[in-house]
């Protein structure tokens, strides 16, 4: 993941330091699209990729999931075909001065792609996500 394409990813670098998450196995928990001339996407993304030096309060709570709130400003959709948010990969690249974001479902390869002017991470939280399968 090329974090240099983010306008603001300080909160990620403060927690992850030198080993930033690659966001290749994430779950899109929530996506809100705010339409308009400068459309905005608010996306909550869960990852199991914990920092190497886990903050002590996370250790005490035994967290296993980190959630990022990522904001994309002034978006223009290129492709919109995704089935669910489980097991996705996020790729961000430079596209003639804009940033091209592609979110691909790793199971069926469906994807959402859009160009954006601005990418920032506004919030990071951590919690314990139940990973056990439901009893039959």
PLY file of the C-alpha trace (Angstrom):
ply
format ascii 1.0
element vertex 136
property float x
property float y
property float z
element edge 135
property int vertex1
property int vertex2
end_header
0.00 0.00 0.00
1.44 3.36 -1.02
0.59 5.62 1.90
2.31 8.56 0.18
-0.90 8.86 -1.89
-2.85 9.64 1.30
-3.27 13.29 2.23
-3.31 12.32 5.88
-2.34 8.94 7.29
-0.56 10.20 10.42
-2.79 8.26 12.78
-1.86 5.00 11.01
1.88 5.74 11.08
1.69 6.71 14.77
0.36 3.25 15.65
2.03 1.05 13.02
5.37 2.90 12.83
7.63 1.36 10.15
5.47 -1.68 9.27
2.31 -0.15 7.80
-0.63 -2.51 7.06
-0.96 -3.63 3.44
-4.82 -3.80 3.50
-4.90 -6.93 1.33
-7.25 -8.95 3.52
-9.82 -6.53 4.92
-13.54 -6.41 5.54
-15.54 -3.39 4.42
-17.77 -2.93 7.46
-19.61 0.17 6.30
-19.56 2.39 3.25
-21.51 5.64 3.03
-21.63 7.65 -0.18
-22.45 11.33 0.13
-23.51 12.49 -3.36
-22.91 15.95 -4.75
-20.49 17.91 -6.89
-17.62 16.80 -4.63
-19.00 13.36 -3.69
-17.49 11.74 -0.60
-17.13 8.11 0.50
-16.81 7.29 4.20
-15.52 3.73 4.54
-14.97 1.70 7.71
-12.45 -1.07 7.09
-11.50 -3.91 9.47
-8.11 -5.60 9.34
-6.56 -8.35 11.44
-3.13 -6.90 10.69
-2.05 -5.64 14.11
0.94 -3.34 14.66
4.23 -4.97 15.66
4.30 -2.88 18.85
0.70 -3.15 20.01
-0.40 -0.26 22.27
-0.64 -1.43 25.89
-4.35 -0.66 26.20
-4.97 -2.91 23.17
-2.88 -5.68 24.75
-4.89 -5.48 27.96
-8.16 -5.75 26.01
-6.68 -8.53 23.79
-7.90 -6.89 20.59
-7.67 -8.84 17.34
-9.11 -6.32 14.87
-8.22 -2.76 13.90
-10.79 -0.53 12.19
-9.94 2.49 10.05
-12.35 5.21 8.97
-11.06 6.26 5.55
-12.49 9.30 3.76
-12.29 9.76 -0.01
-13.22 13.26 -1.23
-14.30 14.32 -4.71
-14.84 10.86 -6.12
-15.76 9.70 -9.62
-16.78 6.06 -10.09
-15.03 4.03 -12.78
-16.48 0.59 -11.92
-19.08 -0.43 -9.32
-19.61 -4.18 -9.01
-19.07 -5.71 -5.59
-21.05 -8.37 -3.75
-20.00 -8.04 -0.12
-17.27 -6.59 2.04
-15.72 -9.80 3.30
-12.11 -10.60 2.36
-11.30 -7.64 0.13
-8.08 -6.04 -1.05
-7.56 -2.30 -1.44
-5.16 -0.93 -4.06
-4.38 2.76 -4.52
-2.37 4.11 -7.44
-1.60 7.41 -9.14
-3.86 8.07 -12.15
-2.88 11.26 -14.00
-2.86 13.46 -10.90
-5.80 11.75 -9.23
-5.69 8.70 -7.02
-7.28 5.50 -8.38
-8.79 3.32 -5.64
-9.81 -0.27 -6.43
-11.47 -2.49 -3.83
-11.56 -6.10 -5.01
-13.52 -8.95 -3.46
-10.86 -11.68 -3.15
-13.45 -14.44 -3.56
-15.33 -13.52 -6.74
-12.96 -10.76 -8.05
-15.84 -8.22 -8.32
-14.67 -4.69 -7.61
-15.37 -1.04 -7.03
-12.96 1.43 -8.64
-13.06 5.19 -8.38
-10.82 8.19 -8.79
-10.47 10.61 -5.88
-8.79 13.92 -5.17
-8.14 13.27 -1.48
-7.67 10.28 0.87
-7.36 10.54 4.62
-7.73 8.33 7.67
-9.75 10.09 10.32
-10.14 7.46 13.00
-8.56 4.22 14.18
-10.09 1.94 16.77
-9.44 -1.61 17.91
-11.72 -4.26 19.31
-12.18 -7.97 19.87
-14.00 -9.50 16.94
-15.63 -12.87 17.46
-13.91 -15.31 15.10
-15.54 -18.54 16.20
-18.08 -20.19 13.93
-21.64 -20.30 15.26
-22.68 -23.56 16.91
-24.97 -25.80 14.89
0 1
1 2
2 3
3 4
4 5
5 6
6 7
7 8
8 9
9 10
10 11
11 12
12 13
13 14
14 15
15 16
16 17
17 18
18 19
19 20
20 21
21 22
22 23
23 24
24 25
25 26
26 27
27 28
28 29
29 30
30 31
31 32
32 33
33 34
34 35
35 36
36 37
37 38
38 39
39 40
40 41
41 42
42 43
43 44
44 45
45 46
46 47
47 48
48 49
49 50
50 51
51 52
52 53
53 54
54 55
55 56
56 57
57 58
58 59
59 60
60 61
61 62
62 63
63 64
64 65
65 66
66 67
67 68
68 69
69 70
70 71
71 72
72 73
73 74
74 75
75 76
76 77
77 78
78 79
79 80
80 81
81 82
82 83
83 84
84 85
85 86
86 87
87 88
88 89
89 90
90 91
91 92
92 93
93 94
94 95
95 96
96 97
97 98
98 99
99 100
100 101
101 102
102 103
103 104
104 105
105 106
106 107
107 108
108 109
109 110
110 111
111 112
112 113
113 114
114 115
115 116
116 117
117 118
118 119
119 120
120 121
121 122
122 123
123 124
124 125
125 126
126 127
127 128
128 129
129 130
130 131
131 132
132 133
133 134
134 135
